[in-house]
Amino acid sequence: MAETHTSALLILKDGEIRHEQYWPTGGRDVQWISFSVAKSFVSALVGGGGYGRPELRDPLKLLEDVSERLISRERAREVYRVAIPSDLTVDPSATAALRSQ
């Protein structure tokens, strides 16, 4: 962390602080130590690419992801070959047609 001049680390998950750690800032030539709000905030979204062929994923799992806004309906159609109309249901016949291509 020293090479990035980091003085604090917060890890948030689901809106809760899961880890909080601070380091003294500055050195001998610094007259004061500041623990004020960070001058910069870096965020990283960590996720996995999954495994297996996307088009074999359970359509109901994709519907859940779309409902929770983790992926778009368009992405579900293009990548996972699942048809989810605007009423947020799975269209079984359209999904079967997409997956047969």
C-alpha positions in Angstrom: 0.0 0.0 0.0 2.9 2.3 0.6 3.7 2.5 -3.1 0.2 3.9 -3.9 0.3 6.3 -0.9 -2.8 4.6 0.5 -3.8 5.6 4.0 -7.1 3.8 4.4 -8.8 0.6 3.1 -12.5 0.0 3.3 -14.1 -3.1 1.9 -17.8 -2.8 1.4 -20.2 -5.7 0.5 -24.0 -5.3 0.2 -23.8 -1.8 1.6 -22.0 -2.8 4.8 -18.4 -2.3 5.9 -16.7 -5.7 6.0 -13.1 -4.5 6.7 -11.7 -1.2 7.8 -8.0 -0.4 8.2 -6.0 2.8 8.5 -2.2 3.5 8.2 -0.4 6.6 9.5 0.1 9.1 6.8 3.1 11.2 6.0 6.6 11.0 7.4 9.1 13.0 9.5 8.6 16.1 7.3 4.8 16.1 7.7 3.5 18.3 10.5 0.1 16.7 11.0 -1.8 13.4 10.3 -5.1 13.5 8.5 -7.8 10.9 8.7 -10.4 13.1 6.8 -12.5 11.8 3.9 -10.2 10.3 1.3 -8.9 12.5 -1.5 -9.7 9.8 -3.9 -11.9 6.7 -3.9 -11.1 3.6 -5.9 -13.8 1.1 -6.5 -13.3 -2.4 -8.0 -16.1 -4.7 -9.0 -14.9 -8.3 -8.7 -16.8 -11.0 -10.4 -16.3 -14.4 -12.0 -16.7 -15.3 -15.6 -18.6 -18.5 -14.6 -18.0 -21.9 -16.1 -19.6 -23.9 -18.8 -21.4 -22.8 -21.9 -23.6 -19.7 -21.3 -26.4 -21.0 -23.4 -26.9 -24.0 -21.1 -27.5 -21.8 -18.1 -30.9 -22.3 -16.4 -33.3 -19.7 -17.9 -34.9 -19.1 -14.4 -31.5 -18.1 -13.1 -31.1 -15.6 -15.9 -34.6 -14.3 -15.2 -33.4 -13.7 -11.6 -30.3 -11.9 -12.8 -32.4 -9.7 -15.1 -34.9 -9.0 -12.3 -32.1 -7.9 -10.0 -30.6 -5.8 -12.8 -27.3 -7.7 -12.9 -27.7 -8.2 -16.6 -29.9 -6.7 -19.3 -32.6 -8.5 -21.2 -30.6 -7.9 -24.3 -27.5 -9.5 -22.8 -29.6 -12.5 -21.6 -30.8 -12.9 -25.2 -27.4 -12.4 -27.0 -25.1 -14.3 -24.7 -27.3 -16.8 -22.8 -29.9 -17.3 -25.5 -32.8 -16.7 -23.2 -35.8 -14.7 -24.3 -37.1 -12.5 -21.5 -39.9 -10.1 -22.7 -40.7 -6.8 -21.0 -43.1 -8.5 -18.6 -40.0 -10.2 -17.0 -41.0 -13.8 -17.7 -39.1 -16.5 -19.6 -40.6 -17.1 -23.1 -39.9 -20.9 -23.4 -40.7 -21.2 -27.1 -38.5 -18.2 -28.0 -35.7 -19.4 -25.8 -35.9 -22.9 -27.4 -35.7 -21.2 -30.8 -32.7 -19.1 -29.8 -30.9 -22.1 -28.3 -31.5 -24.2 -31.4 -29.6 -21.8 -33.7 
